[in-house]
Amino acid sequence: MSEPESVGDIEFDGTLGEYTVIALGNLLFTIATLGIYRFWGTTRLRRYLWSRTIFMGERLEWSGTGQELFKGAMTAFVVVLVPIAVINFGVRELVLHGHRIAATVISVVEFIAFYTLVGAAAFRALRYRLSRTAWRGICGGSADPGLRYSAAYVWKNALGIATGGVMLPWAMVSLWNQRWNAMSFGSWPFVAQGRVRGLRLRFLVCYLAPALGFLAARFLWRSGVVVTYFGVVPTTLAGRILIMLPAVFGFLFVFLLICMAYYACFFRQMAGTTTLGTVEFRFTAGVMEWMELYVGDVVLVVATLGLGVIFLGYRHWRFYLRYAQIEGSVDFAALAQSSIAAPRQGEGLLDAFDMGAL
């Protein structure tokens, strides 16, 4: 009988140069095929990132295929996007012919159905990625089709919004727990026990910041306080608005910092309360690390006139690995291969809605 082995740090030995060669090749083939090759390009990039990630001396493996992603995307296009386009056309015709009540009812039903599919996309994308990720020949996944999660995604977020946002932290925590508790890796189930405690105060700051900012701006405007540059005082409404733009952008930046502080706390807390068998997870990135990631993304994309978007996958993968910590031990005699059947399609809905698995 083997003894449990203590887990070690996650290592990554890939290089930006190697990733760039693959990413640029994918870009050229994607342009040449009018976008069709990007599904196979995504698979190539994932295989590279997974194969360069080492955990306890073993490399990860990505077994997904471009054909699966293409099939999933085409299914989403036929089953979801085409009906949505037809329904929107019908709603427009109803409005033009004076049937506004019917058009409103159909629009509400369509929105609820669409939001349900967004929940399904998030759930099934995570299930698919776990099922195609192998470590020591062991894969993950879920036997849950995600129907209950999709319904919960709608009503929990609706409750959060209906209460003026007060219940949104609860909705986020509850949905995290529900999704991860339905997943497993090998014979071990994930256990997520996230709590709202510790998040309410940070969310309250996010909640009140726009109102406080608006009240401050209104007070300054009504009191006649106007910021000037080089001693020039604007005399027109357009001039006042223009000269206040730096203050507006400054407020937006501060508000972004506040929201990022909440999300950093949320992600750190959720990761710390999620376990896999005898393995525990930690995520140490704070608000400045998250800001560095996303501000760097924006600067990279803008400075390269959009070309830098092909490097975002590499930056984000490195980010998560850099701040992820895994503690505990693994008894390989107890960790067996999962008997759950893997999904046959890729993340079509996720790809259609352009969402991330996390």
Summary of the structure (lengths in Angstrom):
residues: 358
radius of gyration: 23.9
end to end distance: 36.6
largest distance: 84.0
contacts: 1033
relative contact order: 0.15
helix: 62%
strand: 12%
